Amino acid sequence: MDVVDEIRAFVATAKTGSFTAAADQLGVSNRLTSKYVAELESRLGVRLLQRTTRKVGLTPAGEDLLARAPALLDDLDDLLAEVSEGSRGFTGLIRISAPVTFGEIYVAGLLSRFAEGNPELSFDLRLRDDYVDLASEGIDLAFRIGRSDMLSLKSRKLGEIRSVAAASPDYLTRHGRPETLEDLRQHPCILDTNRRAPRRWVFRPDGVEEVVEVQGRFQVNSASAAMQLAAEGLGVCYGPRFALEDALEAGRLVPILQDVPSESVPVSAIYLEGRALPRKIRALIEFAAEDIRRNGNL
């Protein structure tokens, strides 16, 4: 039995705390995952995992192995990829996490463009608005909007995402166009609860932060849904430009307060601390940074 497969099974089980979750991550059976770990323990002559009916824990020997094995596997994968890739482009699988709306509107297209030059590379894109645990879910790279303060993660800023305030032409005909931030307080607004402070919309007139407290009947946890409600004439929305761009170009929404600089937040590539990034992950990060730069940020 291949010792590399045994170590992969051990690392996946140790990180997820479950043979079942590890098997799903590796794409093999639960039984084979358990067998790989048992063979590794037999090969080393030590117990690596403490097995109970509810979860799997690490022994001291298992903790020592887990501290070094993931980096060794990454180095091995990188070495084999460099030897085998040649002119064919990158190979293997990249697991990516991204927020739902950003993933649907931008990241899926980004991966499509990156895949064109790498026909033997596979992608597993997982869209969630909460922060996933990269280690336990086997995520190679996460795209995140806003600032991440987690010490166990490293980040590379890719660009900026700027917000846009907008409303439908019908709404503006019926209610008038807000001309100042004070005017905005008098209008019903669509609240996006994915924002850190949904009722506090941040603008930067003359480079100074000004917060507008807004109110509205509708609150949703999706920039796309907020855009749709605004396009139906139910109020003013304030969302990332990438989420509103199609509606703005089609005339279903009209930008307002364009003379007042709006809030911008960083979009970053996030990955685990303490590991050498495989070449294909580094290449995807560089590709994303250049793609966002060409788009003039998002």
C-alpha positions, 0 to 999 in steps of 0.5 A: 500500500502506498505510504503517500496515500496512507499519509493523505488519509491520516491528514484528512482524517485528523483535520476533519475529525471524521473518517467519513468526512475525510473519505468525502474529501479524498473521493474514496470510501470510508472503509478504504480511508480507515484502512489506509490509516490503520496501515500507516499506524502498523507501518510506524508501530504507533497509534496516531488516532484515538477513535471513539463512537463520536469523533476521532482525536489525535495521540501525541504521535499523531500531533507530531505527524500532523505538524509536518505531514501537510507541508510534505504532501504539498511539496510532493504535489508541487514537485510532481506537478512541475515534472508532469505539467511541462507545456500541458498547463497545470493538473489536479484539483483546486478547491475554492471557497467564495461568497455566494453572489461574488462567486456566482457573478465573478469567481465562476467566470474567473475560473472559466478564463483560468481554465482555458489555458489549463485543460487538465486542471479541475475545480471545486467551487463552494459558495457560502456567505459564512467564513469556512474553515479552510483546514477542515474542509480542505479548501486551497484558496478562499476569496473574501470581501472585507478584512480578515483578522484570523492569524492562522490565515495569510492573505493577498489583496487582489483589488477593491470592491466599490459600492454603488447606490441605485434605484429604479427609474420608476422609483425615482419618478415617483419619489424623486432623486436623492441629491445629498446624503441627508436626502437619502435618510428620507428614502426607504432602503433595501438592507443587505444583511451581509454587510457588516452594518446593514443600516449604516451606509458609508460614504467618503465625501472629501475623503472623510468618512460619513455614515448614513443611518438608513431604514427600510421595509426589506432586508435580505442577505444577498446583494443580488436580491437587494438589487432585484428589489430595488429594480422593482421600485421598492427602494434604494439599494447600496451594493457592490458594483459587480452585483449591480453592473448588469442592471445598471447597463440595462437601465433597470437601475440608475446610479444616484449620488455619483458625486459622493465617493462611496465605500470600498473594501478589499477583495483578497485571496486567503490561504493557510499559514505555514504551508508552501503554496503549490504552483497552481494556487500561486498561478491562480492568485496572480491570474485573479489579481491581474484580472481584477486590475484589468477590470479597474477593480470591481 
